[in-house]
Amino acid sequence: MVRTKMISDFVESPSLATALAAIILMAITSGLLSPLLVSKRLAFMGEAIAHSTLLGLALGHGPFAALGVLGSALVVTLFLAGLLAWSVLAQRLPSDTLIGLFLTVSMALGVIAHQQFAQGQSDLLALLFGNILLLKSSDIFGLLAVTGLTVIALLALKRQWMAYIFDAAGSRLAGVKIVPLHFFFFILLTFFIVLAVKLAGVVLVNSLLLMPGAFALSLGRTPKQVIIFSLFFSVLSSVLGLGMANHFNLPPGAALAVIQFLLLIISLKIRKKA
């Protein structure tokens, strides 16, 4: 009975149907990007970029109002993510140190900008943890475009991605153009994160980018298996998380993060016993 009601809710409610379509598209994109992010040991890169999104969203209510909130978020986040990508590539400081500094400063600036320009115009809690009601049908088209671009890029540049992940330095010496791929990867991450913030929230969007890859890399023996396991985990956990959020009236980003964590722990326990 409970399961039937949960399904009927998504069929009868346009906002929930939009959220379901959005979460499936997000899950596909994150399922493809997550193994790359985890393999490159850039697990908190998504978190750092997500925190800078808050600054862009807030500035969309102030100095960058002409761009609109989404346009402001994209422009500001792309600029800051590009700066972070360049810093990681230059390696002036260890990557984890750079990401930690970037995360802290961008979050602080985002909170300050929100207080100055968006106070009373947007819900800070909803931005931090996600809100289904913020989603619009137009968001689906953006997510569809990002998902399509990610699929095409991974299929068309499969060998280059493998080189970028496992031996970037050696591949660069062999003539593979790693630098454009590096920046393109950050662009894909940025577009995905900006569009996913409405549902998952600034704080918890990294769950979508971290846990599917961790799950897949613990089970998959080949790159193809890793991608399949990551997609399966991402889609299943995302739909379950959204269903639980709707049924128990929970923040969707928080419910998704908890469901993904529980499924990851269960899978690791089962693997250990096997």
Secondary structure, DSSP 8 states (H G I E B T S, - for coil): -HHHHHHHHHHH-HHHHHHHHHHHHHHHHHHHHHHHHHHTT-TTHHHHHHHHHHHHHHHTTTTTGGGHHHHHHHHHHHHHHHHHHHHHHHTSS-HHHHHHHHHHHHHHHHHHHIIIIITTTS-HHHHHH--GGG--HHHHHHHHHHHHHHHHHHHHTHHHHHHHHH-HHHHHHTT--HHHHHHHHHHHHHHHHHHHHHHH-TTTHHHHHHHHHHHHHHH-SSHHHHHHHHHHHHHHHHHHHHHHHHHHT--HHHHHHHHHHHHHHHHHHHHHH-
